[in-house]
């Protein structure tokens, strides 16, 4: 490299300033949600998952199906939080313990897509016992200081899809509801953490 010549009275140019590196912003914690749900027995969940696969082929759906162990009926959403307050969890646990666990059959005989959420679901007329159980749980939650949602369309989400699917009849799906759970969902991470289950001896 040739030597740089300096003219008299002219100082050399200062070296270029280095840009200070900005510290990477802290990773924002994904939110958590708290909800009550009924999960089918493993054998029932496997049958429902098989039906979901057949319906996916029938409607040429491209979305991912819910895994068998994640299939459930949501009873109440109790909110979204950066971190779930422990006092809310405790109040929910105490409310749930005051309710007799479910013991009834659920029958879904229809499949459809909810327009707003894009959820492809199973639903139907054989859910009166499910709705009655939810009502009892809602009363216990109200007594514990929660404000449970009133509206309820009993359903089980199989997938999410942009494709419009009109409501249509399916061969009735029958499964036993014999427990319910309080779940902390790690939103965006695919984790459902079971905080309580009634009865407590129900197999996971």
N, C-alpha and C positions, 0 to 999 in steps of 0.2 A: 504494500500500500504506500503510495507516495507521501512524503512528509508534507504536512499542511504549512503553507507559507503565511507568515503574519506580517501585515503592513505596519509601519511605525505608527503608534498612537491609536491603534485599533486592537481592542481586546478580543480574545477568542470568544466565540459564541458559547453561552453556558450550555451544559448538557441538558437534554430534554428531561422535563420533570416526569417522574413516574406517577401514574395515577394510583391513588390509594384504593386498595381493594375494598369493596363494600362487603360487610359481613352478610352472609346469606340470611334472609329473614327466617325466624324460627318457624318450623313446620307447624301449620295450624292443625290442632287436634280435630279429628273427625268427630261429628256429634254422636251422641248415644240416644237411643229411644227406649222407652219403658212401656211394656204392654202385657196384657193377659191374653193367653191363647190356649186353645185345645189342640193337642197333637193326636193324630190317630195312632193306634197300635202299629208296631213295625210291620206286621203282616198286612194290615189294612193299607198302610202307606205304600207298600210295595205294589199292591193291586191298583191303587189310584195312580201311581207313577206309570204303571204299564198302560193304563187307560190314557193318561196324558200323552204318552208316546204315540199311541194310535191316533189320537185327535190331532196331534202335531202333523202327522203324515197326511191325514184327511184334509187339513186346511193349509197344507204346505207352509207351515210356520217356520220362520228362520230364527226366532229368538230362542234363548236357552231355557229349557224347562227347569222348574224347581226340583231340587234333589229330593228323593223320597223322605229323608230324615228332616227336611225343612218344611214339608207340607203341613199346614195348620189352618185353623180358623181363628182369626183375631177377634177377641171379645171386646177389649177396651184398649185404646191408646191412652197412656197417661202423660205423654209429652216427649219433647226432644230437648236434650240438654248437652252442654259441653262436657259435663260430668254429672251423672245422676245423683241428686242429693240423697244422702243416706236416710234422712228423716222421711222422705217420700217412699223409699223402699220399705222402711219399717212399717209405715202406716199401711201400705199396700199389703204387706205380709199379714198384718193383723186383721185386716178386712177380709182377706181371702180365707184365713183360718176359721172365720165365723160362718162360712158357707159350706153346706154339705157338698161333697164332690159330685160331679156328674155321673150318671149311670143310665144311659139311654142310647138308642140307635139314631143315627143321622142318615137321611136318605137324600142324595142329590140325583135329580133326574133331568137336569138341564145344563147346557154349557152356553156361555155367552162371553162377549167382551164388554167391559165397562168403558164407555166413551172417554170419560175424563182421565182416568188413571191408565188406560190402555191395558188393563189387566184382563187376561183370559182366565175365566173362572168356572168352577162348578157351583151350582146352586140348585134350588128347587123347593118343592112344597113340603118335603118331609123334614122340616127343621123347627117345628113348633116347640119341641122339648128343648132344643138348643136356645131358642129365643127366650123361653121361660127361665132357663138357668142363667142366661146373661142378665135378665131383669133382676134376679135375686142378688147376683154379684154386684150389679150397679147400685142397689139399695145399700149394700154393705159399704161400698166405696163412698157413697154420698154421706153415710154416717161417719166415715173416717175423714171427711173434709174435702174429698175430691169432687169434681164436677163432671161426672161421667157423661159421655155423648149419648144423646137420645136415639138418633137414627141408627138403624142396623139392618143390613141386608146380609143374612147368613151366606157365606161363600168361602170357597177355598181357591186361592190363586195358583194356577198351574204355570203361567208364563206371562210375559209382557210382549205385546206385539202392536205394530202400527196398523196391521191389517184389520179391516172391519169384519166382524163376525156376528151375524144375526143370531139371536137366541134360538136354540134348537134342542129338541129332545134327545136324550141319550138313554142307553140301558141303565136303569137305576143302580146307583152306587150306594151300597149299604156299609156303614162302618160304626163301630162302637166308640162312644165318648165315655171314658171311664176315669179321666183325670183332667186337671187344668194346671197351667204353669204361669209364673211371672217371669218374663224374659227381659233381659237387657240386651238390646241389639247394638252391636258395634257397626254403625252405619258405614257402608262402603267397604267393609272388611269381610263380610259374609260370616260373621260370628253371632250366634245366638247363645248368650250366657244365661243358664237357668238359675234364677235366684231363689225360686221356691216352687214346689210341686205338691199338689194335693190330690189323692193321698200320697204321702211321702214315699211309700214303698213301691210306687208305680215304676216299672223298669224304664230306663231312659231310651 
